[in-house]
């Protein structure tokens, strides 16, 4: 006789993440494992993990830790939940900051400023919620097949460089776009930024 043990897989999770880059990898790993066990499609899991990383990075860069007056030791909160229709909501809450989360228009050579634009391209919807205590929560709704087409359209380099090619990144295949013969996409750029073991 075989004994079958049913394991209940959580449809929501919340965790304290250290304010700084150290906790990003742990949060990504936990989210990926829980969503996979919940049966969420791999494309939604990949998008959600990228979105979580962007939100955590923004909270650490622009927001204060929860309950703290200044940036330093402390935590921010990451949470996610799957609703009955299969929609995944990802939230990151920090202690607020001097600016509001809004998409930027960075120059081609800028080293940052693209996170909320990436989120806008991958998400069905996103927004910001303020609490009376000054906490700021950025939430993102991710659903299967809801990427926005035509997000990243051009990569150019200095005159005379070999990088002057146009990148046609139709969001139906965001993880690999040929750039000078090399398959390169958001996931590659992202994975090279964070060293963790997803």
N, C-alpha and C positions, 0 to 999 in steps of 0.2 A: 504494500500500500504506500503510495506516494503522498507526502504531506506538502500541500501548497500553502505558502504564506503570502498573503496579500499585503503589499506595502502601500500605504496611502502616501501619495505624492502631493506635497503642498502646491496649491494654486496661487499662493502669495507668500512673500517673504520680505523681511525688513532687517537691515543690519546697520550697525554703526561702522563707519569707515574712517580711519585716521585722516585728519585734515592734512593732505600732502600726498605725494605719489605712491607711498608705500602700500596703501590699502587698495589701490585700483586693481591690481592683479588678482588679489584675493576675492574682491567683489565680482570681477568678471568670471573667474573660475566658478564661484558659487552659483551665479546666475546661470551660466551655461549648463552646469550639471543639473540644476533643479528644473530648468525649462526642458532639457532633453528628457528627463525622467517623466515630465508631465505630458510628453508627446507633442510638444510644440515643434512645428516644422523647422528644419535646419536653416532655411533662409531667414525666417523670423528670428531664430536664436542668434544668428550671425549679426543681423541688423540691430537687435536689442543689445547685444554685447558692445557693439561699436557705439551705440547711442549712450549706454550707461557710462562708457569710458569718457566720451565727450562731456557728458553732464558732470561727472565727478571732476574731471580736469578743470572745467569752467568754475565749479564751486570752490575748488582749492585755489584757483588763480584769482578769482574775483570776489569771493565771499568769505565771511568769517566763519570760524567753527561755531557749532551750536552752543549757546550759552556763554560764549566768550566775547569780550569787547574787542580784542585784537587778534590778528592772525598769529598762530603759534600752535601749541599743543591743544588738542581737542578733536572732536569728531564732527562729521557730517552724516546724514542718513541717506541710505539708498534703499529703495523699495520697489517691488514689482508684483503685479498680480495679473492673472489670466481670468477674464470674465467668461460667462457662460456661452457667449457667442464666439469665443476664441480670440478676442482682442486682448492684446498685452499692453498694460500701462506700466511705464517705467517712470519713477520719480526720484529726484535727488533734492534734499532739503539742506540748506546751510543757514547760517546766522545772519544773512543779509550782507549787503556790501554797498559801496558808493555808487554803483551803476546798476541799471536794469538789464536783464538778458535780452538782447536784440541782435538779429543777424547783422554781420558786418559786411563791408565790401572791400576786402583786402586787395592790395596790389598783387600782381602775379608773383613777385619775389618775396612777398611777406611770409614770415615763418609761422604765422598763426592767423586766427580770425575766421576760420572756415567751419568751425564746429557746428554752429547753429544752422548754417546753410546745408551741411551734410545731414543734420537731423531733419530739416525741412524736406529734403529730398527723399528720405527714407520713411518718414512718418505719415500716418493718415492725418494727424493733428498734433499740436503741441501748444503749451501755454505756460503762464506763470501765475502762481497763487501766493499771495502774501498773507501772513498771519498777524494778529494783533501784537504779538510779542516781537515782531521784526523778522521772523524766519521767512525765507523765500524758498518756495518749492517750484522747480521746473518739472513739468510732467509731459510725457510723450506717449501717444497711442500708436502702437505698431500692429499692423494687420497683414495677413498674407496678400501679396500682389498689389500693394498700394504705394509702390515707389513712384516718384514723379520723374517723367522722362526729361532728358536733355539737361541734366544738372551740370556736370563738369564738361565744358565744351572746348576749351582751348588751353594749351600749355605752350608758352613761348619762352624762348631764352634770349640772351643778348644777341645782337647782330653778329653773324658769322659763326654762331655756335651750332652744334648739331641738334639742339633741342627745339628748333623752330617748327615743329610739326603740330598739326591740329589733332587733338584727341577726340574722337567721336565716342563718347561714353553714353550709350543708350542704357538707361538704368535697368533694362531687362537683363543686362549682364554686367553689373557694376564691379565684379571682382576681378575682371581681366580685360584690360584694354591695351592693344599694342602701342607701345611708345618706342620708336626706333628699334623695332624688332624684339623688344622685351615685353613679356606679359606682365603688366603692372596695374594695380588697381587700388582702391581705397583700403582693402584689407592688407595689402602688402605695405603700404605707407604706414598704416596704423600699427601693424605688428612690429615694424622696425622701431616704432616709438616706445613701445612698452615691452619690457622683457619679463614675461611671466609664462606660466605653463598651462595654458588653456587646454 
